[in-house]
Amino acid sequence: MTNEIIPIPNQPLLSVIIPVHNGKKHIEKCLDALIASSYSPIEIIVVDDGSSDDTGLLSRQKGVTVLRLPKQSGPASARNFGAQHAQGKILLFIDSDVTVRRESISLIAGKLQRHPEIAALFGSYDDEPAEANFISQYRNMFHHFHHQHSDMEAFTFWAGCGAIKKGIFDKIGGFDQKRYTKPSIEDIELGYRICKKGYRILLEKDLQVKHLKQWGFLSMLRADIFQRAIPWSHLILETKFLPKNLNLKLSHKISSILVALLFLLMPSLFLTHTKFYNIPVPHIAGFFLLILFTNFLILNRKLYSFYTKKKGIIFTIKVIPLHILYYLYSGVSFVSCWIVYKIPIFESFNHPGKN
């Protein structure tokens, strides 16, 4: 496949669907970028998911189609509602807090037109987040790095900027809005079903969008644990399918194990009056902790080199504790879900969101 933008004969109508709840802060920038697109056969549909602010009014002033849900139902429901009203052969799902590049939609339409074997594709955030605070820079660049260093053949989907052929979307049944009534992994689950049906998904690395959202430490933790790690763990346990790309490569699994061992060994540092073969236990523990930590750094050296190149060594040093914490809460989330999944008394929790 080539990354060159080639003119598309008989350009198909493409429908952009933007689910949004109280998104007046970013919606205008999101729409301005879409309107400035180099691709002309396009309809833009904003699905106002029960907003209480001026999101709908601001969107209408841009001349796009605005649909409104009477109450907040979640992005899965909003995207499905938009898809029901879409006229295009290609559905492009965009988050309301991202901006596309001028050539992004031409790239999407061209790939899907020239490669009929591809059912869907998605991109990534770029490496220059709009917000300058440390957490926003760390988190968005983390996303960028993993998407840019993963295989092009994907087994999941990302609705932050992801497109799918409408016929396939309808055949698959769209996003699971009954299970995912709040922001979660509805796009990942959709990708699982697409692949299960034998369709192919492409991770298009040239498709990059700018993220406008400001992240804080607590908002990052809530999103990573409750909107991703826990529901994704349940999905893996239910489907018995563990992809080997994006955040689930072998190196990531080993990193989780190293972090778990690090924290399991740490209490040994306080056994000051305990010896093993006349060697103080804290000395032994410190030696093994150093080995584990060194191996963790080596295993993740490409990520740290990326941060250093983009933001400098001080920034990277600040990243390392957050990165260790990421593996800690991701690993704890999976183990907790595995315990819940395996113990019959917790059966009612094994399928969250389903009756």
BALOBA-1460 file (C-alpha; in Angstrom, 3 decimals):
// residues 355
<rec num="1" residu="m" x="0.000" y="0.000" z="0.000"/>
<rec num="2" residu="t" x="1.190" y="3.514" z="-0.791"/>
<rec num="3" residu="n" x="0.806" y="6.533" z="1.454"/>
<rec num="4" residu="e" x="0.626" y="8.908" z="-1.509"/>
<rec num="5" residu="i" x="-2.635" y="10.857" z="-1.858"/>
<rec num="6" residu="i" x="-3.994" y="9.915" z="-5.289"/>
<rec num="7" residu="p" x="-7.059" y="11.580" z="-6.855"/>
<rec num="8" residu="i" x="-10.110" y="9.342" z="-6.424"/>
<rec num="9" residu="p" x="-12.328" y="8.721" z="-9.448"/>
<rec num="10" residu="n" x="-16.045" y="8.865" z="-8.676"/>
<rec num="11" residu="q" x="-15.396" y="10.062" z="-5.152"/>
<rec num="12" residu="p" x="-17.884" y="8.424" z="-2.772"/>
<rec num="13" residu="l" x="-19.897" y="10.477" z="-0.307"/>
<rec num="14" residu="l" x="-18.295" y="10.250" z="3.119"/>
<rec num="15" residu="s" x="-20.295" y="10.866" z="6.301"/>
<rec num="16" residu="v" x="-18.443" y="12.274" z="9.299"/>
<rec num="17" residu="i" x="-20.188" y="11.444" z="12.589"/>
<rec num="18" residu="i" x="-19.240" y="13.358" z="15.734"/>
<rec num="19" residu="p" x="-20.792" y="12.317" z="19.063"/>
<rec num="20" residu="v" x="-20.609" y="15.126" z="21.602"/>
<rec num="21" residu="h" x="-21.840" y="15.911" z="25.095"/>
<rec num="22" residu="n" x="-21.278" y="19.434" z="26.428"/>
<rec num="23" residu="g" x="-18.458" y="19.966" z="23.972"/>
<rec num="24" residu="k" x="-18.706" y="23.685" z="23.269"/>
<rec num="25" residu="k" x="-15.051" y="24.185" z="24.209"/>
<rec num="26" residu="h" x="-13.729" y="22.284" z="21.184"/>
<rec num="27" residu="i" x="-16.575" y="21.626" z="18.732"/>
<rec num="28" residu="e" x="-15.971" y="24.734" z="16.609"/>
<rec num="29" residu="k" x="-12.301" y="23.897" z="16.034"/>
<rec num="30" residu="c" x="-13.241" y="20.310" z="15.233"/>
<rec num="31" residu="l" x="-15.820" y="21.423" z="12.657"/>
<rec num="32" residu="d" x="-13.619" y="24.146" z="11.138"/>
<rec num="33" residu="a" x="-10.937" y="21.565" z="10.392"/>
<rec num="34" residu="l" x="-13.465" y="19.242" z="8.731"/>
<rec num="35" residu="i" x="-15.004" y="22.046" z="6.678"/>
<rec num="36" residu="a" x="-11.520" y="22.987" z="5.422"/>
<rec num="37" residu="s" x="-10.943" y="19.428" z="4.178"/>
<rec num="38" residu="s" x="-9.599" y="18.918" z="0.660"/>
<rec num="39" residu="y" x="-12.230" y="16.205" z="0.143"/>
<rec num="40" residu="s" x="-15.515" y="17.600" z="-1.148"/>
<rec num="41" residu="p" x="-18.266" y="14.903" z="-1.176"/>
<rec num="42" residu="i" x="-18.729" y="15.023" z="2.567"/>
<rec num="43" residu="e" x="-21.578" y="15.378" z="5.020"/>
<rec num="44" residu="i" x="-20.922" y="16.307" z="8.628"/>
<rec num="45" residu="i" x="-23.281" y="15.027" z="11.293"/>
<rec num="46" residu="v" x="-23.007" y="16.214" z="14.877"/>
<rec num="47" residu="v" x="-24.944" y="14.044" z="17.321"/>
<rec num="48" residu="d" x="-25.700" y="16.140" z="20.399"/>
<rec num="49" residu="d" x="-25.818" y="13.569" z="23.183"/>
<rec num="50" residu="g" x="-28.158" y="15.408" z="25.549"/>
<rec num="51" residu="s" x="-25.901" y="18.453" z="26.023"/>
<rec num="52" residu="s" x="-26.894" y="21.201" z="28.445"/>
<rec num="53" residu="d" x="-24.554" y="23.800" z="26.905"/>
<rec num="54" residu="d" x="-24.459" y="25.555" z="23.499"/>
<rec num="55" residu="t" x="-22.890" y="22.652" z="21.600"/>
<rec num="56" residu="g" x="-25.900" y="22.212" z="19.292"/>
<rec num="57" residu="l" x="-26.258" y="25.930" z="18.560"/>
<rec num="58" residu="l" x="-22.558" y="26.377" z="17.795"/>
<rec num="59" residu="s" x="-22.655" y="23.373" z="15.484"/>
<rec num="60" residu="r" x="-25.708" y="24.613" z="13.576"/>
<rec num="61" residu="q" x="-23.984" y="27.943" z="13.035"/>
<rec num="62" residu="k" x="-21.293" y="26.061" z="11.123"/>
<rec num="63" residu="g" x="-23.920" y="24.785" z="8.675"/>
<rec num="64" residu="v" x="-23.639" y="21.103" z="9.534"/>
<rec num="65" residu="t" x="-26.392" y="18.610" z="10.315"/>
<rec num="66" residu="v" x="-27.185" y="18.427" z="14.020"/>
<rec num="67" residu="l" x="-29.118" y="15.531" z="15.514"/>
<rec num="68" residu="r" x="-30.057" y="15.521" z="19.176"/>
<rec num="69" residu="l" x="-30.648" y="12.695" z="21.594"/>
<rec num="70" residu="p" x="-33.173" y="13.615" z="24.314"/>
<rec num="71" residu="k" x="-30.887" y="12.396" z="27.106"/>
<rec num="72" residu="q" x="-27.253" y="11.482" z="27.435"/>
<rec num="73" residu="s" x="-26.910" y="7.912" z="26.162"/>
<rec num="74" residu="g" x="-23.174" y="7.557" z="25.573"/>
<rec num="75" residu="p" x="-20.964" y="7.764" z="22.475"/>
<rec num="76" residu="a" x="-21.882" y="4.275" z="21.248"/>
<rec num="77" residu="s" x="-25.561" y="5.190" z="21.039"/>
<rec num="78" residu="a" x="-24.781" y="8.615" z="19.563"/>
<rec num="79" residu="r" x="-22.576" y="7.145" z="16.846"/>
<rec num="80" residu="n" x="-25.194" y="4.548" z="15.940"/>
<rec num="81" residu="f" x="-27.860" y="7.257" z="15.771"/>
<rec num="82" residu="g" x="-25.686" y="9.308" z="13.463"/>
<rec num="83" residu="a" x="-24.958" y="6.282" z="11.276"/>
<rec num="84" residu="q" x="-28.690" y="5.614" z="10.866"/>
<rec num="85" residu="h" x="-29.099" y="9.061" z="9.307"/>
<rec num="86" residu="a" x="-25.879" y="9.023" z="7.261"/>
<rec num="87" residu="q" x="-26.060" y="8.956" z="3.476"/>
<rec num="88" residu="g" x="-22.400" y="8.178" z="2.768"/>
<rec num="89" residu="k" x="-20.876" y="4.875" z="1.735"/>
<rec num="90" residu="i" x="-18.079" y="5.505" z="4.221"/>
<rec num="91" residu="l" x="-18.629" y="6.423" z="7.874"/>
<rec num="92" residu="l" x="-15.895" y="8.413" z="9.572"/>
<rec num="93" residu="f" x="-16.169" y="8.646" z="13.348"/>
<rec num="94" residu="i" x="-14.399" y="11.626" z="14.896"/>
<rec num="95" residu="d" x="-14.230" y="12.713" z="18.531"/>
<rec num="96" residu="s" x="-15.364" y="16.271" z="19.150"/>
<rec num="97" residu="d" x="-12.040" y="17.199" z="20.757"/>
<rec num="98" residu="v" x="-9.807" y="16.425" z="17.771"/>
<rec num="99" residu="t" x="-8.959" y="18.292" z="14.571"/>
<rec num="100" residu="v" x="-8.145" y="16.543" z="11.303"/>
<rec num="101" residu="r" x="-5.579" y="17.641" z="8.779"/>
<rec num="102" residu="r" x="-6.684" y="19.071" z="5.447"/>
<rec num="103" residu="e" x="-5.753" y="15.879" z="3.572"/>
<rec num="104" residu="s" x="-7.009" y="13.383" z="6.193"/>
<rec num="105" residu="i" x="-10.378" y="12.588" z="4.622"/>
<rec num="106" residu="s" x="-8.881" y="12.228" z="1.144"/>
<rec num="107" residu="l" x="-6.425" y="9.738" z="2.612"/>
<rec num="108" residu="i" x="-9.247" y="7.738" z="4.221"/>
<rec num="109" residu="a" x="-11.481" y="7.670" z="1.145"/>
<rec num="110" residu="g" x="-8.576" y="6.818" z="-1.115"/>
<rec num="111" residu="k" x="-7.408" y="3.874" z="0.973"/>
<rec num="112" residu="l" x="-10.872" y="2.358" z="1.268"/>
<rec num="113" residu="q" x="-11.648" y="2.894" z="-2.426"/>
<rec num="114" residu="r" x="-8.401" y="1.473" z="-3.777"/>
<rec num="115" residu="h" x="-8.278" y="-1.447" z="-1.333"/>
<rec num="116" residu="p" x="-11.673" y="-3.196" z="-1.257"/>
<rec num="117" residu="e" x="-10.266" y="-5.869" z="1.042"/>
<rec num="118" residu="i" x="-10.045" y="-3.276" z="3.827"/>
<rec num="119" residu="a" x="-13.288" y="-2.873" z="5.784"/>
<rec num="120" residu="a" x="-12.142" y="-0.196" z="8.210"/>
<rec num="121" residu="l" x="-9.157" y="1.891" z="9.161"/>
<rec num="122" residu="f" x="-8.103" y="4.216" z="11.943"/>
<rec num="123" residu="g" x="-5.258" y="6.561" z="12.783"/>
<rec num="124" residu="s" x="-3.709" y="8.132" z="15.867"/>
<rec num="125" residu="y" x="-3.084" y="11.379" z="17.673"/>
<rec num="126" residu="d" x="-0.138" y="13.367" z="16.390"/>
<rec num="127" residu="d" x="2.944" y="13.992" z="18.533"/>
<rec num="128" residu="e" x="2.127" y="17.650" z="19.222"/>
<rec num="129" residu="p" x="-0.871" y="17.753" z="21.614"/>
<rec num="130" residu="a" x="-2.692" y="21.071" z="21.845"/>
<rec num="131" residu="e" x="-2.492" y="21.257" z="25.647"/>
<rec num="132" residu="a" x="0.930" y="22.036" z="27.089"/>
<rec num="133" residu="n" x="0.559" y="20.595" z="30.611"/>
<rec num="134" residu="f" x="2.691" y="17.570" z="31.443"/>
<rec num="135" residu="i" x="-0.089" y="14.961" z="31.794"/>
<rec num="136" residu="s" x="-1.674" y="15.902" z="28.452"/>
<rec num="137" residu="q" x="1.688" y="15.773" z="26.689"/>
<rec num="138" residu="y" x="2.601" y="12.458" z="28.324"/>
<rec num="139" residu="r" x="-0.680" y="10.713" z="27.651"/>
<rec num="140" residu="n" x="-1.281" y="11.852" z="24.078"/>
<rec num="141" residu="m" x="2.289" y="11.161" z="23.011"/>
<rec num="142" residu="f" x="2.029" y="7.745" z="24.667"/>
<rec num="143" residu="h" x="-0.989" y="7.023" z="22.445"/>
<rec num="144" residu="h" x="0.868" y="8.330" z="19.380"/>
<rec num="145" residu="f" x="3.945" y="6.201" z="20.030"/>
<rec num="146" residu="h" x="2.065" y="2.934" z="20.437"/>
<rec num="147" residu="h" x="-0.069" y="3.481" z="17.339"/>
<rec num="148" residu="q" x="2.935" y="4.486" z="15.252"/>
<rec num="149" residu="h" x="4.951" y="1.439" z="16.367"/>
<rec num="150" residu="s" x="2.223" y="-1.176" z="15.921"/>
<rec num="151" residu="d" x="1.508" y="-3.447" z="12.982"/>
<rec num="152" residu="m" x="-0.599" y="-2.000" z="10.184"/>
<rec num="153" residu="e" x="-2.816" y="-5.089" z="10.323"/>
<rec num="154" residu="a" x="-5.064" y="-4.276" z="13.280"/>
<rec num="155" residu="f" x="-7.470" y="-6.385" z="15.319"/>
<rec num="156" residu="t" x="-9.245" y="-3.533" z="17.022"/>
<rec num="157" residu="f" x="-10.739" y="-0.143" z="16.124"/>
<rec num="158" residu="w" x="-10.367" y="3.428" z="17.353"/>
<rec num="159" residu="a" x="-13.313" y="5.807" z="17.036"/>
<rec num="160" residu="g" x="-11.290" y="8.921" z="17.870"/>
<rec num="161" residu="c" x="-10.570" y="8.975" z="14.151"/>
<rec num="162" residu="g" x="-11.717" y="5.790" z="12.480"/>
<rec num="163" residu="a" x="-13.630" y="4.959" z="9.294"/>
<rec num="164" residu="i" x="-15.656" y="1.943" z="8.228"/>
<rec num="165" residu="k" x="-17.651" y="1.098" z="5.138"/>
<rec num="166" residu="k" x="-21.313" y="1.683" z="5.914"/>
<rec num="167" residu="g" x="-22.508" y="-1.622" z="4.497"/>
<rec num="168" residu="i" x="-20.167" y="-3.532" z="6.784"/>
<rec num="169" residu="f" x="-21.024" y="-1.323" z="9.770"/>
<rec num="170" residu="d" x="-24.731" y="-2.078" z="9.283"/>
<rec num="171" residu="k" x="-24.061" y="-5.781" z="8.777"/>
<rec num="172" residu="i" x="-21.968" y="-5.974" z="11.956"/>
<rec num="173" residu="g" x="-24.700" y="-4.200" z="13.922"/>
<rec num="174" residu="g" x="-22.800" y="-1.036" z="14.851"/>
<rec num="175" residu="f" x="-21.512" y="-0.224" z="18.310"/>
<rec num="176" residu="d" x="-22.878" y="-2.177" z="21.265"/>
<rec num="177" residu="q" x="-24.929" y="0.640" z="22.813"/>
<rec num="178" residu="k" x="-26.703" y="-1.634" z="25.281"/>
<rec num="179" residu="r" x="-23.500" y="-2.730" z="26.921"/>
<rec num="180" residu="y" x="-21.575" y="0.519" z="26.651"/>
<rec num="181" residu="t" x="-23.803" y="3.337" z="27.867"/>
<rec num="182" residu="k" x="-20.838" y="5.507" z="28.844"/>
<rec num="183" residu="p" x="-17.481" y="6.251" z="27.203"/>
<rec num="184" residu="s" x="-15.611" y="2.951" z="27.243"/>
<rec num="185" residu="i" x="-14.113" y="0.430" z="24.840"/>
<rec num="186" residu="e" x="-17.112" y="0.302" z="22.489"/>
<rec num="187" residu="d" x="-14.758" y="0.906" z="19.555"/>
<rec num="188" residu="i" x="-12.369" y="-1.874" z="20.588"/>
<rec num="189" residu="e" x="-15.277" y="-4.291" z="20.929"/>
<rec num="190" residu="l" x="-16.551" y="-3.282" z="17.483"/>
<rec num="191" residu="g" x="-13.111" y="-4.003" z="16.054"/>
<rec num="192" residu="y" x="-13.167" y="-7.482" z="17.607"/>
<rec num="193" residu="r" x="-16.474" y="-8.229" z="15.885"/>
<rec num="194" residu="i" x="-15.281" y="-6.868" z="12.550"/>
<rec num="195" residu="c" x="-12.259" y="-9.167" z="12.609"/>
<rec num="196" residu="k" x="-14.295" y="-12.127" z="13.850"/>
<rec num="197" residu="k" x="-16.435" y="-11.818" z="10.718"/>
<rec num="198" residu="g" x="-13.312" y="-12.102" z="8.581"/>
<rec num="199" residu="y" x="-12.953" y="-8.437" z="7.617"/>
<rec num="200" residu="r" x="-9.658" y="-6.568" z="7.700"/>
<rec num="201" residu="i" x="-8.809" y="-3.392" z="9.628"/>
<rec num="202" residu="l" x="-5.899" y="-1.127" z="8.766"/>
<rec num="203" residu="l" x="-3.952" y="1.056" z="11.178"/>
<rec num="204" residu="e" x="-3.068" y="3.959" z="8.876"/>
<rec num="205" residu="k" x="-0.035" y="5.657" z="10.384"/>
<rec num="206" residu="d" x="-0.256" y="8.711" z="8.118"/>
<rec num="207" residu="l" x="-3.739" y="9.441" z="9.450"/>
<rec num="208" residu="q" x="-2.954" y="11.688" z="12.411"/>
<rec num="209" residu="v" x="-5.208" y="14.110" z="14.264"/>
<rec num="210" residu="k" x="-4.524" y="16.693" z="16.932"/>
<rec num="211" residu="h" x="-6.024" y="16.100" z="20.371"/>
<rec num="212" residu="l" x="-7.393" y="19.246" z="22.030"/>
<rec num="213" residu="k" x="-8.361" y="17.778" z="25.401"/>
<rec num="214" residu="q" x="-6.604" y="18.742" z="28.604"/>
<rec num="215" residu="w" x="-5.801" y="15.770" z="30.824"/>
<rec num="216" residu="g" x="-5.198" y="15.894" z="34.559"/>
<rec num="217" residu="f" x="-3.749" y="13.141" z="36.738"/>
<rec num="218" residu="l" x="-7.095" y="12.050" z="38.225"/>
<rec num="219" residu="s" x="-8.996" y="12.254" z="34.925"/>
<rec num="220" residu="m" x="-6.267" y="10.130" z="33.317"/>
<rec num="221" residu="l" x="-6.518" y="7.502" z="36.061"/>
<rec num="222" residu="r" x="-10.319" y="7.358" z="35.841"/>
<rec num="223" residu="a" x="-10.238" y="6.950" z="32.080"/>
<rec num="224" residu="d" x="-7.392" y="4.423" z="32.004"/>
<rec num="225" residu="i" x="-8.807" y="2.216" z="34.751"/>
<rec num="226" residu="f" x="-12.596" y="2.444" z="34.521"/>
<rec num="227" residu="q" x="-13.078" y="3.238" z="30.838"/>
<rec num="228" residu="r" x="-10.313" y="1.058" z="29.420"/>
<rec num="229" residu="a" x="-8.401" y="-1.382" z="31.637"/>
<rec num="230" residu="i" x="-11.358" y="-2.961" z="33.438"/>
<rec num="231" residu="p" x="-13.812" y="-3.244" z="30.515"/>
<rec num="232" residu="w" x="-11.030" y="-4.356" z="28.159"/>
<rec num="233" residu="s" x="-9.971" y="-7.049" z="30.655"/>
<rec num="234" residu="h" x="-13.555" y="-8.317" z="30.769"/>
<rec num="235" residu="l" x="-13.667" y="-8.375" z="26.963"/>
<rec num="236" residu="i" x="-10.412" y="-10.337" z="26.740"/>
<rec num="237" residu="l" x="-11.631" y="-12.875" z="29.285"/>
<rec num="238" residu="e" x="-14.993" y="-13.287" z="27.559"/>
<rec num="239" residu="t" x="-13.670" y="-13.566" z="24.007"/>
<rec num="240" residu="k" x="-10.462" y="-15.380" z="24.995"/>
<rec num="241" residu="f" x="-8.773" y="-13.177" z="22.415"/>
<rec num="242" residu="l" x="-5.610" y="-11.318" z="23.370"/>
<rec num="243" residu="p" x="-4.256" y="-9.225" z="20.472"/>
<rec num="244" residu="k" x="-0.498" y="-8.869" z="20.040"/>
<rec num="245" residu="n" x="-0.403" y="-5.268" z="18.902"/>
<rec num="246" residu="l" x="-0.942" y="-1.741" z="20.247"/>
<rec num="247" residu="n" x="-0.782" y="-1.885" z="24.092"/>
<rec num="248" residu="l" x="-0.756" y="-5.695" z="24.233"/>
<rec num="249" residu="k" x="2.562" y="-6.626" z="22.661"/>
<rec num="250" residu="l" x="4.814" y="-9.201" z="24.337"/>
<rec num="251" residu="s" x="7.082" y="-6.421" z="25.630"/>
<rec num="252" residu="h" x="4.091" y="-4.802" z="27.366"/>
<rec num="253" residu="k" x="3.114" y="-8.057" z="29.031"/>
<rec num="254" residu="i" x="6.679" y="-8.573" z="30.254"/>
<rec num="255" residu="s" x="6.736" y="-4.977" z="31.507"/>
<rec num="256" residu="s" x="3.609" y="-5.699" z="33.557"/>
<rec num="257" residu="i" x="5.289" y="-8.718" z="35.125"/>
<rec num="258" residu="l" x="8.443" y="-6.729" z="35.928"/>
<rec num="259" residu="v" x="6.389" y="-3.981" z="37.583"/>
<rec num="260" residu="a" x="4.423" y="-6.549" z="39.598"/>
<rec num="261" residu="l" x="7.687" y="-8.090" z="40.854"/>
<rec num="262" residu="l" x="9.031" y="-4.638" z="41.695"/>
<rec num="263" residu="f" x="6.095" y="-3.891" z="43.976"/>
<rec num="264" residu="l" x="6.042" y="-7.371" z="45.486"/>
<rec num="265" residu="l" x="9.709" y="-7.052" z="46.455"/>
<rec num="266" residu="m" x="9.511" y="-3.531" z="47.874"/>
<rec num="267" residu="p" x="8.259" y="-4.568" z="51.353"/>
<rec num="268" residu="s" x="11.452" y="-6.610" z="51.736"/>
<rec num="269" residu="l" x="13.399" y="-3.355" z="51.936"/>
<rec num="270" residu="f" x="11.919" y="-2.792" z="55.408"/>
<rec num="271" residu="l" x="12.932" y="-6.188" z="56.836"/>
<rec num="272" residu="t" x="15.998" y="-4.604" z="58.443"/>
<rec num="273" residu="h" x="16.422" y="-7.257" z="61.123"/>
<rec num="274" residu="t" x="16.075" y="-10.242" z="58.801"/>
<rec num="275" residu="k" x="18.986" y="-12.021" z="57.134"/>
<rec num="276" residu="f" x="19.298" y="-14.705" z="54.491"/>
<rec num="277" residu="y" x="22.583" y="-16.646" z="54.686"/>
<rec num="278" residu="n" x="23.914" y="-13.791" z="56.852"/>
<rec num="279" residu="i" x="23.084" y="-11.220" z="54.174"/>
<rec num="280" residu="p" x="20.499" y="-8.576" z="55.203"/>
<rec num="281" residu="v" x="17.294" y="-9.139" z="53.260"/>
<rec num="282" residu="p" x="17.063" y="-5.428" z="52.272"/>
<rec num="283" residu="h" x="20.434" y="-5.780" z="50.494"/>
<rec num="284" residu="i" x="19.224" y="-8.788" z="48.536"/>
<rec num="285" residu="a" x="15.916" y="-7.109" z="47.730"/>
<rec num="286" residu="g" x="17.678" y="-3.940" z="46.618"/>
<rec num="287" residu="f" x="19.904" y="-5.930" z="44.260"/>
<rec num="288" residu="f" x="16.958" y="-7.666" z="42.601"/>
<rec num="289" residu="l" x="14.944" y="-4.432" z="42.473"/>
<rec num="290" residu="l" x="17.803" y="-2.788" z="40.602"/>
<rec num="291" residu="i" x="17.917" y="-5.674" z="38.129"/>
<rec num="292" residu="l" x="14.151" y="-5.534" z="37.573"/>
<rec num="293" residu="f" x="14.142" y="-1.765" z="37.154"/>
<rec num="294" residu="t" x="17.081" y="-1.863" z="34.738"/>
<rec num="295" residu="n" x="15.374" y="-4.505" z="32.626"/>
<rec num="296" residu="f" x="12.188" y="-2.433" z="32.612"/>
<rec num="297" residu="l" x="14.112" y="0.572" z="31.303"/>
<rec num="298" residu="i" x="15.846" y="-1.511" z="28.631"/>
<rec num="299" residu="l" x="12.578" y="-3.085" z="27.537"/>
<rec num="300" residu="n" x="10.976" y="0.342" z="27.111"/>
<rec num="301" residu="r" x="14.026" y="2.154" z="25.760"/>
<rec num="302" residu="k" x="12.381" y="3.030" z="22.417"/>
<rec num="303" residu="l" x="9.515" y="4.808" z="24.180"/>
<rec num="304" residu="y" x="11.902" y="6.743" z="26.411"/>
<rec num="305" residu="s" x="14.078" y="7.633" z="23.432"/>
<rec num="306" residu="f" x="10.975" y="8.999" z="21.714"/>
<rec num="307" residu="y" x="10.081" y="11.167" z="24.721"/>
<rec num="308" residu="t" x="13.682" y="12.361" z="25.045"/>
<rec num="309" residu="k" x="13.866" y="13.310" z="21.385"/>
<rec num="310" residu="k" x="10.584" y="15.214" z="21.504"/>
<rec num="311" residu="k" x="10.630" y="16.751" z="25.003"/>
<rec num="312" residu="g" x="14.062" y="16.278" z="26.575"/>
<rec num="313" residu="i" x="15.611" y="14.126" z="29.291"/>
<rec num="314" residu="i" x="13.943" y="15.899" z="32.249"/>
<rec num="315" residu="f" x="10.515" y="15.254" z="30.757"/>
<rec num="316" residu="t" x="11.417" y="11.577" z="30.216"/>
<rec num="317" residu="i" x="12.583" y="11.156" z="33.809"/>
<rec num="318" residu="k" x="9.189" y="12.467" z="34.941"/>
<rec num="319" residu="v" x="7.470" y="10.018" z="32.575"/>
<rec num="320" residu="i" x="9.052" y="6.873" z="34.054"/>
<rec num="321" residu="p" x="7.107" y="6.827" z="37.375"/>
<rec num="322" residu="l" x="3.833" y="7.407" z="35.497"/>
<rec num="323" residu="h" x="4.732" y="4.647" z="33.064"/>
<rec num="324" residu="i" x="5.406" y="2.230" z="35.925"/>
<rec num="325" residu="l" x="2.120" y="3.260" z="37.515"/>
<rec num="326" residu="y" x="0.357" y="2.604" z="34.190"/>
<rec num="327" residu="y" x="1.562" y="-0.993" z="34.166"/>
<rec num="328" residu="l" x="0.701" y="-1.391" z="37.833"/>
<rec num="329" residu="y" x="-2.952" y="-0.371" z="37.576"/>
<rec num="330" residu="s" x="-3.369" y="-2.128" z="34.217"/>
<rec num="331" residu="g" x="-2.026" y="-5.358" z="35.667"/>
<rec num="332" residu="v" x="-4.067" y="-5.064" z="38.880"/>
<rec num="333" residu="s" x="-7.185" y="-4.381" z="36.804"/>
<rec num="334" residu="f" x="-6.670" y="-7.500" z="34.709"/>
<rec num="335" residu="v" x="-5.898" y="-9.759" z="37.687"/>
<rec num="336" residu="s" x="-8.920" y="-8.408" z="39.576"/>
<rec num="337" residu="c" x="-11.179" y="-9.050" z="36.588"/>
<rec num="338" residu="w" x="-9.708" y="-12.542" z="36.170"/>
<rec num="339" residu="i" x="-10.526" y="-13.350" z="39.810"/>
<rec num="340" residu="v" x="-14.056" y="-12.002" z="39.405"/>
<rec num="341" residu="y" x="-14.451" y="-13.947" z="36.162"/>
<rec num="342" residu="k" x="-13.279" y="-17.241" z="37.664"/>
<rec num="343" residu="i" x="-15.138" y="-17.201" z="40.986"/>
<rec num="344" residu="p" x="-18.822" y="-18.207" z="40.582"/>
<rec num="345" residu="i" x="-20.015" y="-15.931" z="43.400"/>
<rec num="346" residu="f" x="-19.078" y="-12.942" z="41.211"/>
<rec num="347" residu="e" x="-20.897" y="-14.257" z="38.138"/>
<rec num="348" residu="s" x="-23.227" y="-11.236" z="37.972"/>
<rec num="349" residu="f" x="-20.155" y="-9.054" z="37.383"/>
<rec num="350" residu="n" x="-18.687" y="-11.203" z="34.638"/>
<rec num="351" residu="h" x="-20.663" y="-9.474" z="31.907"/>
<rec num="352" residu="p" x="-20.884" y="-5.820" z="32.898"/>
<rec num="353" residu="g" x="-23.588" y="-3.862" z="31.118"/>
<rec num="354" residu="k" x="-25.592" y="-6.950" z="30.177"/>
<rec num="355" residu="n" x="-28.730" y="-8.170" z="31.868"/>
